[in-house]
């Protein structure tokens, strides 16, 4: 998990795969020969392209796709998809991780009605080689603390495994149900059918947008919108408090799980992402621009 520094003013292969995980990470800032960032190629465009190339197989097998993201998506906004993919200074690791959430949600909107289930998952604070290229975290006290307190990769994988294997129909995140309830109420007010039969409202596939995490990264102290900050002094103070608190919790996550045998901070669950991750306009724009760069059709390919 790279440094939690809020960015509040960003401007511009199987025959029938059952589960596909988009998991590639880098924190490098070295440009590629194509004039857009290697970081965005590895963290976003590469996984997007591979998944789109597998699209027919994914739809045919009604597969699960998991986009591996990060808590850092909460700290920033992605205002211009094309700039994100082309401008050297248009985004960093946290922007790429937000792009992963946008891609998962837009993938569910477009492929969910076709039987694919696509979600995002945050593995949490894990000690991996991702920190090797970071000047701040690749050496010294910070690196020693990461190695001492962050989870080993096999533990970090558990949230992703949960997202990939949970029985989709038996787990209805309450925030998705709440969104469906509002939609049903609006439809009923407009004279349409409410779609709930008086009971729990049905969550339509394109509305069922899920973000999974584990341990402290599912806690309300992390799963809120403080991280995004704002122009006011109060909002900036909240963002700083969120950053400091989340860093502290990241160093407690694995120790709590290890010391209690998983009784504390051991559960993986669907939880609330940053509210801006639900922005359908930005997600659709990112999907379409990414398709252009990947040289694949923007519309789902099913035949």
Helices and strands as residue ranges (DSSP letters): E 19-22, H 38-40, I 41-45, H 46-53, H 55-60, E 64-69, G 71-75, H 81-86, H 93-111, G 112-114, E 117-122, G 129-131, H 140-149, H 153-165, G 168-170, H 174-189, G 205-207, E 211-214, G 215-218, G 226-228, H 233-259, E 268-270, G 275-278, H 280-294
